[in-house]
């Protein structure tokens, strides 16, 4: 069951302009992204070569580009865009993406608000359904 292996990236902080209010789009704010990739690390462990795994530095840059890119209204949309981009890599069987918005325009004291999506790759769905 190699698909139980995981690579986790936590706390990736990126400035973006997402939200339903005009001032959120104008002023922007930091968003924090956590990722958990489900994949096999067996080949990478055997070869000890970064080419045989998901390069988390390069992945972080691609995620940052999504967050810093085209604004969306909802965290749900942003998290789904990130998940879809991550699953473009065929080695990844599934992904969990959490997008935090710690400075959301809520007129109360709170520590954080976040949305988490979990997605399974198309290939993994076919395997589990077949």
N, C-alpha and C positions, 0 to 999 in steps of 0.2 A: 504494500500500500504506500508507494512512494509519494502519492499526492498529498500525504499528510505532512510532508516536509513544508517548511515555510521560510520566507524572507520577510522581515518586518522593518518598516521605516516609520518612525514615530516623530511627530513634532515638526514636520516640514512647514515652515512659516513663510508665507508668500503674500505680498500686497496685491489686492484685487479690488474690483469695483462692482461687486455683486450685491443685489438687494432690490426690494420693491420700491424703495423711496428714492427720490431724486438726489437727496443729499448723500445717500450711500454710493450712488454712481459718481457723483461729483467729487466727494472727498476720499472715497475708498477707505479700506482698512485691511488689517492683517487677517488672513485665514490660515488655519492650521490643519494640516492633512496628516492622517495616519493611514498607512497601507499595510495589509498583510496579504502576501502573495502565497498561493498554494501551488506547489510545483515539486518536481523531483530534483533533488540536488545530488543524486547518485553519480551522474556522469561528471559533474564538476568536482565532487569529492575525490573521485578516482583520478582525474587528470590534474587536479590542482591548477586549473586554467580558467581565468575569468571569462574566456570566450565560451565556456560550456555552462554558464549560468546567466542569470539576469544581472547585469551590471547596475547595482542600485544607485550609483552616482549619476549615470546617464538617465535612469528612470526618474530620479528626483528632478532632473532638469526638465524632462518632458512633462511631468506633473506640474511643475512650477509654471511652465508655459501655458498650460490649460488654465490654471488659477489666475495668472496675470493677463490672460487673453480676453476674449469676447465676454462682456458681462451678461449674467443671467439673473433672473429674479430670485430663484429658489436654490437653497443648498441642495435639495434633492436633484435638481438638474445638474449642478456642478459635480456632485458626487458621482452621478451616473456617467457624465462625460469622462471623468477620470477613470472610472471602472472600464468603460468601453475602450479607452485608449490603452490601458494596461493589458486588456485581454487580446489586443492585436498580436501580442507575442504568443505564438503557439505553444511555447513551453509552459505557460501559466495555465493551470487547470481551473483556478478560481481566484477571486480577489475579494477582500473586504476593504472598503474605503470609508473612512470617517472624516467629514469636513466639519471643523469647529469654527464658530463665529463668536469669539469671546467678547466682542464689542458690539453685539447686535443691539439695535435700537429698542430696548425693552426698558421702560421707565421704573424698573425695580432693581434691587441689588441681586446679582446672580453671578455665578462663576463662569459659566460657559453654556452655550447651546450648540448642539451638533446633530448631524444627520449621518447615519451609517447605511450603506448599501452593500449587499453581498451579491456577487454575480459568479456564475459558473460559465466556463468557456463553451462555445458551441460544440467543440470536439468532445469535451467532457460530458456534456448533456447527451450526445449521441451514444457514447460509451455506456453511460448509466441506464439509458432507456433501451439499449440493444440487448 
